Amino acid sequence: MNDRQDSQPRQQVHGYDAYGRPVYRPDAPERVYDQYGQWIPRQAGPSAPAPAPDTALASAPAPASPQIPEPRPAPDAPDYRTEQFAFVEEPDEDSQDVIDWLKFSASRAERRGERRRRGRNRVTAVAVVLGLAVVGGITWLLLSGGGDERDEAATGGTRVRDVIVVHLRQTRGGESSTALLVDDERAHKGTTLLLPDSLAVAREGGGATTLGRSVLDAGTGGTRDALNTLLGTGIKGSWRLDTPYLENLVELVGGVTVDTDTAVPGAGRGDRPLVTRGEGQSLGGRAAVAYATYRAAGEGRTAQLTRFGRVMQAVLRKMSGDPRAATTTVESLAQIPDPSLSTEQLGASLARLAAKAKAGSYETTVLPVRADGTLGGRAADTLIEEVLGGAARDAAGNAPPRVGVNNATGDAGAAESARVTLANGGYTAIGAGTARAPRAASAVLYAEEGRAAEAREVARTLGLPERAVRRGEVPAHADVAVVLGRDYLPRTR
């Protein structure tokens, strides 16, 4: 067994190849091997020197090995050398694993890319659907006139009105005329609601005053707040239109055409009338101001207020319905705008009203007021509900309840005492006039069941028995109505 092993030629380990496998070479001194253990044949002829053997191999002892004949190239074969070829390694199990892993990675990357493409497609589709839904919803709202709080039938509430208060102030005498310009976009209707200057409004600091006096004392801001309290509306801003500015405004729109109910005489005796009575009278700026402020001897303020309303409606008919053009007209007046209403806002509001006036969807009316300055009963309530939307009952939830006080005690000072008591209790007291005849028992009325608790609190605040609280008719501008009878004991006495 040992003899057979000794007879085998011994091979020396030359090194290791690129895969870590040992490389053997026969013990042949005349052979030279490369780094992969392959022998390098010598080039025939004297001009091809043998490559120098590796130093480590040359110094190593060469054991005896059998002579292996050197292959000879064919006579007609081209002279190729081994170093001219690239070695192709045979794939083994490790290389196959690498190939399989690369294939798996590539397929997984393709699947991820496909998932990302599908996700992007789904996101795009969802965005398109949402966009179409938004556009469709907006189109439906526009075609249906809006589905928000403007739609009274859908929401059960009131329509929102765009309201501006305008004060025509005369530079001579200091008298003023007040009107509300109401734009009801949902009903496609505009209204000039004229407010008599005898209208009783709350005075800052307590008590009551007239609208004309409030314009002089409290100015536009205080008067606007008083009107909001009285009428329960949301006035957007104030427009102070002094008579010189009204004259300029009429000239800017090219004059107005008005159906005049009276002639306005000239300034001096024997002068021609500034305004002639008749239908379709053309008025310039000076004549329009003269007609809007004219009041004949013995006439009430309502007649003059009506003329002012006719001039305002005629101005709106001549104004442009384009917001930019209307704003340019307002800017040309060179007024100092009220802080509550910028020039752009005023121009846009006037443009919308002008469009309705041109279309014939506009009217001018006077708010009924009694001789004592209180609202004129059911007629006033109807106007407040139809023109202003009955906003008194739909005020902000944190606003104090409005309490209308009607004095039926026979004592003129009882109403003022009740207003003071209610104000101290956190309520907003609104004058509701004086009864023609005194009554024995007081009454606290509410129109809606949701106001019953407030009515009971009002009764306790005034010191009235709870039996006085019952359901009944309440003015449109109030939440709770109080009729003071002789059983009411003023607390300020």
C-alpha positions in Angstrom: 0.0 0.0 0.0 2.8 2.4 0.9 4.9 1.3 -2.1 2.0 2.1 -4.5 1.7 5.6 -2.9 5.4 6.2 -3.2 5.4 5.2 -6.9 2.9 8.1 -7.7 4.5 11.4 -8.7 4.4 14.0 -6.1 2.9 17.3 -6.9 3.7 20.6 -5.2 1.0 23.1 -4.2 1.7 26.2 -6.3 -0.9 28.4 -4.6 -4.6 29.0 -4.8 -6.8 30.1 -7.6 -9.5 32.9 -7.5 -12.0 30.5 -5.9 -9.7 29.4 -3.1 -8.9 26.0 -4.6 -5.3 24.6 -4.4 -3.2 24.6 -7.6 -0.8 21.8 -8.1 2.0 21.5 -10.7 4.2 18.5 -11.6 7.7 18.5 -10.4 9.2 19.4 -13.8 11.9 22.0 -13.7 11.6 22.8 -17.4 7.9 23.7 -17.1 6.7 27.2 -16.0 3.2 27.7 -14.7 1.1 30.8 -14.4 -0.8 32.0 -11.3 -3.7 29.7 -12.1 -1.5 26.6 -12.2 -1.5 26.3 -16.1 1.7 25.5 -17.8 3.1 27.9 -20.2 4.6 26.3 -23.4 7.8 27.6 -24.6 7.9 29.5 -27.9 9.8 27.6 -30.6 12.9 29.2 -31.9 15.8 31.0 -30.5 14.1 34.4 -30.5 11.6 33.5 -27.8 13.2 33.4 -24.5 11.7 31.4 -21.8 9.8 33.4 -19.2 11.6 33.7 -16.0 10.2 31.3 -13.4 8.8 32.6 -10.2 11.5 33.2 -7.6 9.6 31.1 -5.0 9.2 28.3 -7.5 12.8 28.4 -8.6 14.1 28.2 -5.1 11.9 25.3 -4.2 13.3 21.7 -4.6 11.8 20.0 -7.7 10.8 16.4 -6.9 11.0 13.9 -9.7 8.0 13.7 -11.9 7.2 11.8 -15.1 7.9 13.7 -18.3 4.7 14.8 -20.0 5.1 15.4 -23.7 4.6 18.9 -24.8 1.8 19.5 -27.2 2.8 20.7 -30.6 0.7 23.0 -32.7 -0.5 21.8 -36.0 1.7 22.9 -39.0 -1.0 25.1 -40.5 -2.5 26.4 -37.2 -1.9 30.1 -36.5 0.6 31.0 -33.9 -1.7 31.8 -30.8 -0.4 32.4 -27.4 -2.2 31.6 -24.2 -2.1 35.1 -22.8 -4.2 36.2 -25.8 -7.3 34.4 -24.5 -9.7 35.3 -21.7 -10.4 32.5 -19.4 -14.1 31.5 -19.0 -14.8 29.9 -15.7 -17.3 27.1 -15.5 -20.3 28.1 -13.4 -20.6 26.4 -10.1 -23.3 26.3 -7.5 -22.2 29.7 -6.0 -22.4 31.4 -9.4 -25.8 29.9 -10.0 -27.0 31.2 -6.7 -25.8 34.7 -7.7 -27.6 34.5 -11.0 -30.8 33.3 -9.2 -30.5 36.2 -6.7 -30.0 38.7 -9.5 -33.0 37.4 -11.3 -35.1 37.5 -8.1 -33.9 41.0 -7.3 -34.8 42.2 -10.8 -38.2 40.6 -10.7 -38.9 42.1 -7.3 -37.8 45.5 -8.5 -40.1 45.1 -11.5 -43.0 44.2 -9.2 -42.3 47.2 -7.0 -42.2 49.5 -10.0 -45.5 48.0 -11.2 -47.1 48.6 -7.8 -45.9 52.2 -7.8 -47.2 52.7 -11.3 -50.6 51.2 -10.2 -50.6 53.4 -7.1 -49.9 56.5 -9.1 -52.7 55.6 -11.5 -55.1 55.1 -8.6 -54.2 58.4 -7.0 -54.6 60.2 -10.4 -58.0 58.5 -10.9 -59.2 59.5 -7.4 -58.0 63.1 -7.9 -59.8 63.3 -11.2 -63.0 62.0 -9.6 -62.8 64.4 -6.7 -62.1 67.3 -9.1 -65.1 66.4 -11.2 -67.2 66.1 -8.0 -66.1 69.5 -6.8 -66.8 71.1 -10.1 -70.2 69.4 -10.3 -71.1 70.5 -6.8 -70.1 74.1 -7.5 -72.1 74.1 -10.8 -75.1 72.7 -9.0 -74.9 75.4 -6.3 -74.6 78.1 -8.9 -77.5 76.8 -10.9 -79.7 76.2 -7.9 -78.9 79.7 -6.5 -76.7 78.4 -3.7 -77.3 75.8 -1.0 -76.0 77.7 2.0 -77.7 80.0 4.3 -79.1 82.0 1.4 -81.5 79.2 0.5 -84.4 79.8 2.9 -86.4 76.8 1.8 -83.5 74.4 2.2 -82.2 75.5 5.5 -85.4 76.8 7.1 -83.5 80.0 8.1 -83.3 83.4 6.6 -81.6 84.5 3.4 -78.5 86.6 3.8 -78.8 90.1 2.6 -76.1 92.6 1.7 -77.1 95.7 3.5 -75.5 99.2 3.4 -76.8 102.2 5.3 -76.4 105.5 3.4 -76.8 108.9 5.1 -77.6 111.9 3.0 -76.4 114.9 5.0 -77.2 118.5 4.1 -74.4 120.9 4.5 -76.9 123.6 5.3 -79.0 123.0 8.3 -77.5 119.6 9.3 -80.5 117.6 8.5 -80.0 114.0 7.3 -81.9 111.4 5.4 -81.2 107.7 6.0 -81.8 104.6 3.8 -80.8 101.0 3.7 -79.6 99.6 0.4 -80.6 96.0 0.5 -79.3 93.4 -2.0 -81.2 90.1 -1.8 -79.1 88.0 -4.2 -81.2 84.8 -3.6 -84.4 86.5 -4.6 -82.6 88.6 -7.3 -84.1 91.8 -5.9 -82.9 95.1 -4.6 -84.6 97.5 -2.2 -84.1 101.0 -0.9 -85.6 100.9 2.6 -86.1 104.5 3.8 -85.8 105.1 7.5 -87.6 108.2 8.9 -85.3 110.3 11.1 -88.0 110.2 13.9 -87.3 106.4 14.3 -86.5 105.7 18.0 -83.1 104.0 18.4 -81.0 103.1 21.4 -78.6 105.7 22.6 -75.1 104.9 23.5 -74.9 104.8 27.3 -78.6 104.1 27.8 -81.9 105.5 26.9 -83.4 106.3 23.5 -83.0 108.9 20.9 -84.1 109.6 17.3 -82.3 108.3 14.2 -81.7 111.9 13.0 -80.2 112.9 16.3 -78.1 109.7 16.4 -76.5 110.6 13.1 -75.4 113.9 14.4 -74.3 112.7 17.9 -73.1 109.1 17.5 -71.9 109.4 13.9 -72.1 106.6 11.3 -70.6 103.9 13.6 -72.9 104.4 16.6 -75.9 104.8 14.4 -75.1 101.6 12.5 -74.9 99.7 15.8 -78.2 101.2 17.0 -80.0 100.2 13.7 -78.6 96.7 14.0 -79.9 96.4 17.5 -83.3 97.7 16.5 -83.9 95.9 13.2 -81.9 92.8 14.0 -80.1 93.0 10.6 -76.4 92.8 9.7 -75.5 96.2 8.1 -72.2 95.7 6.3 -71.1 99.3 6.3 -72.0 103.0 6.3 -71.8 105.4 3.3 -71.9 109.1 4.3 -73.1 110.9 1.2 -73.1 114.7 1.8 -75.1 116.8 -0.7 -72.0 118.0 -2.7 -71.0 114.4 -3.3 -74.5 113.5 -4.4 -74.3 116.3 -6.9 -71.0 115.0 -8.2 -72.3 111.5 -8.3 -75.3 112.5 -10.5 -73.0 114.3 -12.8 -70.6 111.4 -13.1 -73.3 109.0 -14.2 -74.5 111.6 -16.8 -77.6 112.9 -15.0 -80.7 111.0 -13.9 -84.3 110.6 -15.0 -86.9 110.9 -12.2 -90.7 111.0 -12.1 -91.1 114.1 -9.9 -94.2 114.7 -7.7 -93.6 118.4 -7.2 -91.8 121.4 -8.6 -88.8 122.8 -6.8 -88.6 126.6 -7.0 -85.4 128.4 -7.8 -83.2 130.1 -5.2 -84.5 133.6 -5.8 -87.9 135.1 -6.4 -88.8 135.0 -10.0 -86.2 132.4 -10.9 -87.2 129.4 -13.0 -87.9 126.3 -11.0 -85.0 124.0 -10.5 -87.2 121.0 -11.0 -90.5 120.7 -13.0 -93.2 118.4 -11.9 -93.8 115.5 -14.3 -92.8 112.1 -15.5 -89.4 111.4 -16.9 -87.8 114.6 -15.8 -84.0 114.9 -16.6 -82.1 116.2 -13.7 -78.5 117.3 -13.4 -76.5 117.2 -10.2 -77.7 120.5 -8.8 -81.4 119.8 -9.6 -81.2 116.2 -8.2 -79.9 117.5 -4.9 -82.6 120.1 -4.8 -85.3 117.6 -5.4 -83.9 115.0 -3.0 -83.8 117.5 -0.1 -86.9 119.5 -0.9 -89.8 119.7 1.6 -92.6 122.1 1.0 -94.2 124.1 3.8 -96.5 121.9 5.9 -95.1 118.6 4.5 -93.9 115.8 6.7 -90.5 114.3 6.5 -91.8 111.2 4.8 -92.5 113.2 1.6 -88.9 114.5 1.4 -87.5 111.0 2.3 -89.5 109.5 -0.6 -87.9 112.0 -3.0 -84.5 111.1 -1.8 -85.3 107.4 -2.5 -86.4 108.2 -6.0 -83.1 110.0 -6.7 -81.1 107.1 -5.3 -82.9 104.6 -7.4 -82.4 106.7 -10.5 -78.7 107.0 -9.8 -78.5 103.2 -9.5 -80.2 102.8 -12.9 -77.5 105.0 -14.5 -74.5 103.3 -12.8 -72.5 100.6 -14.4 -73.2 97.0 -13.4 -69.5 96.2 -13.8 -67.8 96.3 -10.3 -64.6 97.9 -11.7 -66.5 100.7 -13.5 -68.7 101.3 -10.4 -65.6 101.4 -8.2 -64.0 103.9 -10.6 -67.1 106.1 -10.3 -67.0 106.0 -6.5 -63.2 106.8 -6.5 -63.9 109.8 -8.7 -66.0 111.3 -5.9 -62.8 111.7 -3.8 -64.6 110.9 -0.6 -63.0 109.7 2.6 -64.5 106.2 2.9 -65.9 105.0 6.2 -63.7 102.5 7.9 -66.5 99.9 7.8 -66.8 100.1 4.0 -63.9 100.4 1.6 -64.2 102.0 -1.9 -63.9 98.6 -3.6 -66.6 97.1 -1.4 -69.0 100.0 -2.0 -68.4 99.9 -5.7 -69.1 96.2 -5.9 -72.3 96.5 -3.9 -73.5 99.4 -6.0 -72.8 97.5 -9.2 -74.9 94.6 -8.0 -77.8 96.9 -7.1 -77.4 98.7 -10.4 -77.8 95.5 -12.3 -81.1 94.8 -10.5 -82.3 98.4 -11.0 -81.6 98.2 -14.8 -83.6 94.9 -14.9 -86.6 96.4 -13.1 -86.1 94.2 -10.1 -85.8 97.1 -7.6 -88.2 99.0 -5.4 -88.2 101.8 -2.9 -90.3 101.8 0.2 -90.6 103.6 3.6 -90.4 101.8 6.9 -93.6 102.6 8.9 -93.0 104.5 12.1 -95.5 105.7 14.7 -95.6 109.2 16.0 -93.6 108.2 19.1 -90.8 106.8 17.0 -91.6 103.1 17.5 -92.1 100.7 14.6 -95.4 100.8 13.0 -97.0 97.5 14.0 -97.6 94.7 11.7 -96.7 96.7 8.5 -93.3 97.3 9.9 -92.9 93.7 10.9 -93.7 92.5 7.4 -91.2 94.8 5.8 -88.5 93.7 8.3 -89.2 90.0 7.6 -89.5 90.3 3.8 -86.8 92.9 3.1 -84.3 92.3 5.9 -85.1 88.6 6.3 -86.4 88.7 9.9 -82.8 88.5 11.0 -83.9 89.7 14.5 -84.7 86.1 15.5 -81.7 84.7 13.7 -79.0 86.8 15.3 -75.8 85.2 16.6 -76.3 82.8 19.4 -74.1 84.9 21.8 -76.1 88.1 21.2 -78.3 89.2 24.1 -82.0 88.7 23.5 -83.9 91.8 22.3 -86.9 92.7 24.4 -89.6 95.0 23.0 -91.1 97.1 25.8 -94.7 98.5 25.4 -95.8 100.8 28.1 -99.4 100.3 29.2 -99.0 101.5 32.8 -100.2 105.0 32.3 -96.9 106.2 33.7 -94.6 107.7 31.1 -91.5 107.0 33.2 -92.2 103.2 33.6 -90.9 102.3 30.1 -87.5 104.0 30.8 -87.3 102.2 34.2 -87.9 98.9 32.5 -85.3 99.6 29.8 -82.7 100.3 32.5 -83.5 97.2 34.5 -83.3 95.0 31.3 -80.0 96.6 30.3 -78.6 95.9 33.7 -79.8 92.3 33.3 -77.9 91.8 30.1 -80.8 92.3 27.7 -81.2 94.7 24.8 -84.3 96.8 25.4 -86.2 98.1 22.3 -89.0 100.6 22.5 -92.3 99.3 21.3 -94.4 102.3 21.9 -97.1 103.3 24.4 -100.5 101.7 24.6 -103.6 103.8 24.0 -105.2 102.6 27.2 -103.7 101.4 30.5 -104.1 97.7 31.4 -104.0 96.1 34.8 -101.8 93.0 34.3 -98.5 92.8 32.6 -97.6 90.3 29.9 -94.4 88.7 28.7 -94.8 87.2 25.3 -92.7 84.8 23.2 -93.5 83.6 19.6 -91.3 80.5 19.5 -91.1 77.7 22.0 -87.4 78.0 22.2 -87.8 81.5 23.7 -90.0 80.4 26.6 -87.1 80.1 29.0 -85.8 83.5 28.0 -89.3 85.0 28.5 -89.5 83.6 32.1 -86.0 85.1 32.8 -87.2 88.5 31.5 -90.3 88.3 33.8 -88.1 87.6 36.8 -85.7 90.4 35.9 -88.6 92.9 35.8 -90.2 91.5 38.9 -93.3 90.1 37.1 -95.0 86.9 38.1 -94.4 83.8 36.0 -98.1 83.6 35.2 -97.5 86.7 33.0 -95.4 84.6 30.6 -97.3 83.1 27.7 -97.1 82.5 24.0 -98.3 85.4 21.8 -97.4 87.7 18.9 -94.0 89.3 19.1 -92.7 92.1 16.8 -90.3 91.0 14.1 -87.4 93.1 15.5 -87.7 91.5 19.0 -87.2 88.1 20.6 -89.5 88.7 23.6 -92.2 91.3 24.0 -93.2 92.9 27.3 -96.4 94.8 27.9 -96.1 96.7 31.1 -99.3 96.9 33.2 -100.1 98.6 36.4 -98.8 95.7 38.4 -95.3 96.6 37.3 -93.3 98.4 40.0 -90.4 100.5 38.6 -87.3 99.6 40.5 -85.5 102.9 39.8 -88.1 105.0 41.8 
